[in-house]
C-alpha cells in the first residue's frame, strides 16, 4: 500500500510539473507572438515612411516590406493549429476585400501613396494573431472579468472623448463602432479575443495615423457620419473581421480534405481556449 501511494504521489507530481511546463511554454509563445506583431508593424510603418529620406516609400519598397510581413505571418502560423490558420486566412481575405473597397474605391480612409500597401493584407493576419494571443494568454484568462471591464471602461472613455468638444473633430463612427464592441464583448463566443483586438487595433491605429501612413476622412461617403482620425472605436469595426474568422473557419476546415491522424499528431499541442471557438493552440 505504501509503495502504491508513493508511486501515485510521484505520478501526480510529475504530471503537475509537465502541466506547469506546458502552460509556461504556451504563455511564452503567446507573449512572443503579441510582442513580435506589436514591434513588427510599427517598424514596417516607420520604414515605409523613411525609406526615401522621409519623402515616402516607393511601391517597390512597399512590396519588399510586404514580402517580409508575409514571411513573418507564415512563420508564426507554423506553430498554430489548423483552426487558427483557417481563421487567419479568413481574416486576410475578408480584410483585403474591405481594404480595396473602403480605401481606393470609397476613400473612407486613404494611404499615403493612395494604394493598398503590399504589407497590409498579411498585416491583418498578424493583427488577428496578436489579438488571439493576448486573449488566450494565461494572464487574460485568469483575470477575464477585469480585462473585459477595463476594455469597456477605456473604450467608453475614448468614444465619449471623440464626441466631446475636446476632440479634434466629431467622431460618430467611433461611437457606433464602440457599441459594436460592446455587443461582441457581451454576446461573442470568444470575448477575450475582442479584448485583445481592442488593445492591438487601438495601438496600431494611433501609430499609423500619427505617422501619416493612412488618414481617415472627416465624413463617410454619404457626408452624414463624422469620423475621427482614427475613429475611437476602430476595434469594434475590426471585431467584424474576428467574427468572420471564428464563424467561417470551422466551415472552411470541414470543406478541406482532412489530414491523416499521423500528420495531425506530428507535434505536441498546448491548448488555451479563448472561448467557444476553441481557437487557441501552440505546437512545439
C-alpha positions in Angstrom: 0.0 0.0 0.0 2.8 2.4 0.9 4.6 1.7 -2.4 1.4 2.3 -4.4 0.7 5.5 -2.6 4.2 6.8 -3.1 4.1 5.8 -6.8 0.8 7.6 -7.2 2.1 10.6 -5.5 5.2 10.7 -7.7 3.0 10.3 -10.8 0.7 13.2 -9.7 3.8 15.3 -9.0 5.3 14.5 -12.4 2.0 15.2 -14.2 1.7 18.5 -12.4 5.3 19.5 -13.4 4.5 18.6 -17.0 1.3 20.7 -17.0 3.2 23.7 -15.5 5.9 23.3 -18.1 3.2 23.2 -20.9 1.4 26.2 -19.5 4.7 28.2 -19.3 5.5 27.3 -22.9 2.1 28.5 -24.0 2.5 31.7 -22.1 5.9 32.3 -23.6 4.5 31.6 -27.1 1.5 34.0 -26.7 3.8 36.7 -25.3 6.2 36.2 -28.1 3.6 36.4 -30.9 2.0 39.6 -29.4 5.3 41.3 -28.9 6.5 40.4 -32.4 3.5 41.9 -34.0 3.4 45.0 -31.8 7.0 45.7 -32.8 7.0 44.5 -36.4 4.1 46.5 -37.8 5.2 49.9 -36.3 8.7 49.1 -37.6 7.3 48.5 -41.1 5.3 51.7 -41.0 8.5 53.6 -40.0 10.5 52.0 -42.8 7.6 52.7 -45.2 7.8 56.4 -44.3 11.5 56.8 -44.0 12.8 54.6 -46.9 13.4 57.5 -49.3 14.6 60.2 -46.9 11.2 61.0 -45.4 9.6 61.7 -48.7 7.6 58.4 -48.7 8.4 54.9 -49.8 8.2 53.6 -53.4 5.9 50.9 -54.4 8.8 48.5 -54.9 9.9 49.2 -51.3 6.4 48.5 -50.1 6.4 45.2 -51.9 9.6 44.2 -50.1 8.1 45.1 -46.8 5.0 43.1 -47.8 7.2 40.1 -48.5 8.8 40.3 -45.1 5.4 40.6 -43.5 4.2 37.5 -45.3 7.3 35.6 -44.2 6.7 36.6 -40.5 3.0 35.7 -40.7 3.7 32.2 -42.2 6.4 31.6 -39.7 4.1 32.3 -36.8 1.3 30.2 -38.3 3.6 27.2 -38.4 3.1 26.8 -34.6 -0.6 27.1 -34.7 -3.4 24.5 -35.1 -5.3 24.2 -38.5 -8.3 26.0 -37.0 -6.2 29.1 -36.1 -4.6 29.0 -39.6 -8.0 28.9 -41.2 -9.2 31.8 -39.1 -6.2 33.9 -40.0 -6.8 33.1 -43.7 -10.4 34.2 -43.4 -9.3 37.5 -41.8 -6.7 38.1 -44.5 -9.2 37.5 -47.3 -12.1 39.5 -45.7 -9.9 42.4 -44.6 -8.3 42.6 -48.1 -11.7 42.9 -49.7 -12.7 45.6 -47.2 -9.4 47.5 -47.8 -9.8 47.7 -51.6 -13.5 48.7 -51.2 -13.1 51.3 -48.5 -9.8 52.9 -49.4 -9.2 53.2 -53.2 -12.9 52.9 -54.1 -14.8 54.8 -51.4 -12.0 56.8 -49.9 -13.2 56.3 -46.4 -9.5 56.4 -45.4 -6.5 56.9 -47.7 -3.0 55.5 -47.6 -0.1 57.9 -48.3 0.5 56.6 -51.8 -3.2 56.3 -52.5 -3.0 52.5 -52.8 -3.3 49.5 -50.5 0.3 48.8 -49.5 1.6 45.3 -50.0 2.2 44.8 -46.3 -1.4 45.5 -45.4 -3.1 42.1 -46.2 -0.6 40.0 -44.3 -0.6 42.7 -41.6 -4.2 42.0 -40.9 -3.3 38.3 -40.3 -0.7 39.5 -37.8 -3.2 41.7 -36.1 -5.6 38.8 -35.7 -2.8 36.5 -34.3 -1.7 39.2 -31.8 -5.3 39.7 -30.6 -5.8 36.0 -30.3 -2.5 35.5 -28.4 -3.4 38.2 -25.9 -6.9 36.9 -25.5 -5.9 33.3 -24.9 -2.9 34.1 -22.7 -2.9 32.8 -19.1 -3.0 36.3 -17.7 -6.1 37.4 -19.7 -7.9 34.1 -18.9 -7.0 34.4 -15.2 -8.3 37.9 -15.0 -11.0 37.7 -17.7 -13.7 39.8 -15.9 -11.2 42.5 -15.1 -9.8 42.6 -18.6 -13.3 42.9 -20.1 -14.3 45.6 -17.6 -11.1 47.6 -18.3 -11.7 47.3 -22.1 -15.3 48.6 -21.7 -14.2 51.5 -19.5 -11.3 52.5 -21.7 -13.4 52.2 -24.9 -16.2 54.2 -23.4 -13.9 57.0 -22.3 -12.3 57.1 -25.7 -15.7 57.1 -27.5 -17.0 59.9 -25.3 -13.9 61.9 -25.9 -14.5 61.5 -29.6 -17.9 63.1 -29.2 -16.7 65.8 -26.9 -15.7 69.4 -27.8 -12.1 68.4 -26.9 -11.8 66.0 -29.9 -10.1 67.5 -33.0 -13.3 66.7 -34.9 -16.6 64.8 -34.1 -16.4 61.1 -34.2 -19.8 59.5 -34.6 -18.4 56.4 -36.4 -16.1 55.7 -33.5 -19.0 55.8 -31.0 -21.0 53.4 -33.3 -18.1 51.0 -33.5 -17.7 51.1 -29.7 -21.4 49.9 -29.5 -20.4 47.1 -31.8 -17.5 46.2 -29.5 -19.9 46.1 -26.5 -22.0 43.6 -28.5 -19.0 41.4 -29.2 -17.9 41.5 -25.6 -21.4 40.7 -24.3 -22.6 38.1 -26.8 -19.4 36.8 -28.5 -18.2 33.3 -28.0 -14.6 34.5 -27.7 -14.9 37.7 -25.6 -11.2 37.8 -24.7 -10.4 37.8 -28.4 -12.1 41.2 -28.7 -10.2 42.4 -25.6 -7.0 41.6 -27.5 -8.4 43.3 -30.6 -9.1 46.4 -28.7 -5.5 46.6 -27.4 -3.8 45.8 -30.8 -6.1 47.8 -33.1 -6.2 50.9 -31.0 -2.5 50.9 -30.6 -1.8 50.4 -34.3 -4.5 52.9 -35.4 -2.9 55.6 -33.3 0.6 54.8 -34.6 -0.5 54.6 -38.2 -2.4 57.8 -38.3 0.2 59.5 -36.2 2.9 58.6 -38.7 0.7 59.7 -41.6 0.7 56.1 -43.0 -3.0 56.5 -43.6 -5.7 59.1 -42.8 -9.4 58.8 -42.2 -11.7 61.3 -43.9 -13.8 63.7 -41.9 -17.0 62.1 -43.0 -18.2 58.8 -44.6 -19.1 58.7 -48.3 -22.7 59.9 -47.6 -21.3 63.0 -45.9 -23.6 62.3 -42.8 -21.5 60.3 -40.4 -18.4 62.1 -39.0 -15.2 60.2 -38.3 -12.2 60.7 -36.2 -8.7 60.2 -37.4 -8.6 57.4 -36.3 -12.2 56.6 -35.2 -12.2 56.0 -31.4 -13.9 52.6 -31.6 -11.9 51.2 -34.5 -11.5 47.9 -32.6 -15.3 47.5 -32.7 -15.2 47.7 -36.5 -12.3 45.3 -36.6 -14.4 42.9 -34.5 -16.4 42.0 -37.6 -13.2 40.5 -39.1 -12.8 38.5 -35.9 -16.4 37.4 -36.0 -16.0 36.3 -39.7 -12.9 34.3 -38.6 -14.5 32.3 -35.8 -17.6 31.7 -37.8 -16.3 30.8 -41.2 -13.1 28.9 -40.3 -14.8 25.7 -38.9 -16.9 25.6 -42.1 -13.7 26.0 -44.2 -12.0 23.2 -42.4 -14.9 20.9 -43.0 -14.7 21.6 -46.7 -11.0 20.9 -47.0 -9.6 17.4 -47.1 -8.6 16.1 -43.7 -5.0 15.2 -43.0 -4.3 11.8 -41.6 -4.2 11.2 -37.9 -0.4 10.7 -38.1 0.1 14.1 -39.7 -2.2 15.8 -37.2 -0.2 14.3 -34.3 3.3 15.2 -35.5 3.8 17.8 -32.8 2.7 18.2 -29.3 -0.2 20.7 -28.8 -0.8 23.1 -26.0 -4.3 24.4 -25.9 -5.5 27.5 -24.2 -9.1 28.2 -25.4 -10.2 31.8 -25.6 -13.9 30.9 -25.7 -16.4 28.8 -27.5 -14.4 28.6 -30.8 -11.5 26.7 -29.2 -9.2 28.8 -31.4 -6.0 28.6 -29.3 -3.1 26.3 -29.7 0.6 26.2 -29.9 2.6 23.4 -31.5 6.1 22.5 -30.3 
